[in-house]
Amino acid sequence: MSNAGLASDTAMIMAAGLGKRMRPLTASTPKPMVRVAGKPLIDHALDRLSDAGVSKAVVNVHYLADALEAHVCNRDQPKVLISDERGELLETGGGMIKAQAHLPDPFFCLNADNIWLDGPRDAFHDLSARWDPDKMDALLLLVGHARAANFNGLGDFYMDPEGKLSRRRSGRIAPFIYTGIQLVSQRLLRDAPDGKFSTNILWNRAIEEERLYGVSFTGQWFEVGTPEAIAPTEDALKSG
């Protein structure tokens, strides 16, 4: 597919985690290779990138890295580059910094265990259409509770009419859930800590500077964090 209308031709896929919540399935299998609806989780993400026209994916690896690397490196669409974290698991923020030299400005970033059904426009074109580098350090794809299958949490963010984000307040429910998909400016990564750290550190600074934005997803998103979530997700995918 053509990448016309995309803000970036590159995505980073976060695939290095230990997958503790998905045990026992991850005792001998990396979480991105747990099968849902007939194929590994990471293939769902890679196929969506290919469908949207994203031509390159940087995949970080740590836990059971050999199996995951062998699985993804035969792909041509998108072409996969490995960011090797075998020596140390760097978390989401540290993972982006490790791979930074291979990431353009801006780049998409998504979790390897994401499953979603696109709305009228795919997720990456949704983000691209809203992207404004003069205003934004990162643009997060968010979903309301009604469009978040298997999700039982309190939500993550409030969003003002312009799309600027603020954190859920303690003891409250926030209307928007982060899908694990975002569009990131290199500006977000400036002056980052050394070693392992969470992207939340960079998001908090962007919130203070009023440069963290969101866009409401028009499709359906599935939380697939535990073995119990697999069957209902498969049932929903079958029904379309």
ZAMARGU-4260 file (C-alpha; in steps of 0.2 Angstrom, whole numbers, plus 5000, padded with zeros to 4 digits):
<rodrens>
0) 5000/5000/5000 | 5006/5018/4997 | 5012/5028/5012 | 5004/5044/5005 | 4997/5054/5020
5) 5008/5046/5033 | 5018/5057/5044 | 5032/5043/5045 | 5038/5028/5035 | 5045/5020/5051
10) 5038/5012/5067 | 5046/5006/5083 | 5038/4990/5090 | 5041/4987/5109 | 5043/4969/5110
15) 5057/4966/5123 | 5046/4964/5139 | 5045/4949/5150 | 5026/4946/5148 | 5024/4941/5166
20) 5005/4944/5165 | 5003/4932/5151 | 5011/4917/5161 | 5011/4902/5159 | 5010/4905/5140
25) 5026/4915/5141 | 5036/4903/5151 | 5045/4897/5135 | 5038/4909/5122 | 5040/4928/5121
30) 5024/4937/5123 | 5024/4944/5105 | 5024/4927/5099 | 5009/4921/5109 | 4996/4916/5096
35) 4979/4925/5095 | 4967/4921/5081 | 4979/4910/5072 | 4995/4921/5072 | 5007/4928/5084
40) 5003/4945/5092 | 5017/4954/5084 | 5011/4948/5067 | 4995/4957/5070 | 5005/4973/5073
45) 5016/4971/5058 | 5002/4967/5046 | 4993/4983/5051 | 5009/4993/5048 | 5011/4984/5031
50) 4992/4988/5027 | 4995/5006/5031 | 5010/5008/5020 | 5023/5009/5034 | 5039/5002/5026
55) 5051/5000/5041 | 5049/4993/5059 | 5062/4993/5072 | 5059/4979/5084 | 5067/4979/5101
60) 5071/4962/5109 | 5077/4955/5126 | 5067/4940/5133 | 5069/4925/5122 | 5076/4936/5109
65) 5083/4923/5098 | 5066/4916/5094 | 5058/4933/5091 | 5072/4939/5080 | 5071/4923/5070
70) 5053/4925/5067 | 5052/4944/5062 | 5068/4945/5052 | 5061/4936/5036 | 5048/4950/5033
75) 5049/4962/5019 | 5034/4972/5022 | 5038/4981/5033 | 5057/4978/5033 | 5062/4974/5051
80) 5078/4980/5060 | 5082/4973/5077 | 5087/4984/5092 | 5096/4972/5103 | 5092/4974/5122
85) 5099/4957/5127 | 5111/4964/5139 | 5098/4975/5148 | 5080/4977/5147 | 5078/4996/5145
90) 5059/4999/5147 | 5049/5009/5135 | 5059/5026/5136 | 5076/5018/5137 | 5071/5007/5122
95) 5067/5022/5111 | 5084/5030/5116 | 5093/5014/5112 | 5085/5013/5094 | 5085/5032/5092
100) 5098/5032/5078 | 5087/5021/5067 | 5071/5032/5070 | 5066/5047/5059 | 5057/5063/5065
105) 5043/5059/5068 | 5041/5040/5070 | 5026/5029/5076 | 5028/5018/5091 | 5017/5004/5096
110) 5017/4989/5108 | 5020/4972/5101 | 5004/4965/5109 | 4992/4977/5102 | 4976/4970/5093
115) 4964/4982/5085 | 4951/4984/5071 | 4952/5000/5062 | 4938/5012/5059 | 4935/5022/5043
120) 4953/5026/5043 | 4968/5016/5049 | 4976/5020/5066 | 4992/5027/5057 | 4983/5038/5045
125) 4972/5044/5060 | 4988/5050/5069 | 4996/5057/5054 | 4980/5068/5049 | 4981/5076/5067
130) 5000/5078/5068 | 5006/5095/5071 | 5025/5096/5075 | 5025/5114/5079 | 5013/5110/5094
135) 5016/5092/5098 | 5030/5081/5106 | 5020/5066/5105 | 5002/5061/5099 | 4994/5047/5108
140) 4980/5036/5100 | 4967/5035/5113 | 4951/5025/5115 | 4935/5027/5125 | 4930/5014/5137
145) 4916/5008/5125 | 4928/5004/5112 | 4941/4995/5123 | 4937/4977/5124 | 4943/4966/5139
150) 4948/4982/5148 | 4944/4984/5166 | 4954/4999/5172 | 4950/5017/5177 | 4957/5025/5161
155) 4973/5035/5158 | 4970/5053/5152 | 4958/5068/5150 | 4958/5077/5134 | 4953/5095/5131
160) 4944/5101/5116 | 4961/5105/5107 | 4967/5087/5111 | 4979/5092/5124 | 4981/5078/5137
165) 4982/5078/5156 | 4983/5063/5168 | 4969/5054/5177 | 4967/5061/5194 | 4969/5049/5209
170) 4952/5040/5213 | 4944/5046/5198 | 4939/5038/5181 | 4947/5045/5165 | 4937/5044/5149
175) 4952/5039/5138 | 4963/5024/5138 | 4980/5024/5129 | 4980/5010/5116 | 4999/5008/5116
180) 5001/5017/5099 | 5008/5034/5097 | 5017/5046/5085 | 5033/5053/5093 | 5044/5068/5089
185) 5063/5067/5092 | 5060/5082/5103 | 5051/5071/5115 | 5068/5061/5117 | 5079/5076/5121
190) 5089/5076/5137 | 5083/5059/5141 | 5089/5049/5157 | 5103/5036/5154 | 5099/5017/5155
195) 5081/5010/5158 | 5067/5022/5161 | 5048/5023/5157 | 5041/5034/5143 | 5030/5042/5156
200) 5045/5053/5162 | 5045/5061/5145 | 5026/5062/5143 | 5025/5071/5160 | 5037/5084/5154
205) 5027/5086/5138 | 5011/5088/5148 | 5019/5102/5158 | 5024/5110/5142 | 5007/5107/5135
210) 5014/5097/5121 | 5007/5080/5124 | 4991/5077/5113 | 4979/5064/5109 | 4967/5058/5095
215) 4952/5048/5098 | 4952/5031/5089 | 4937/5027/5078 | 4940/5008/5078 | 4939/4994/5091
220) 4954/4990/5103 | 4957/4974/5112 | 4967/4973/5129 | 4976/4956/5127 | 4987/4956/5143
225) 4982/4939/5150 | 4978/4922/5144 | 4960/4924/5149 | 4958/4939/5136 | 4963/4928/5121
230) 4947/4919/5119 | 4935/4934/5120 | 4947/4943/5108 | 4946/4929/5096 | 4927/4928/5096
235) 4926/4947/5093 | 4938/4946/5079 | 4928/4932/5071 | 4913/4943/5071 | 4922/4958/5064
</rodrens>
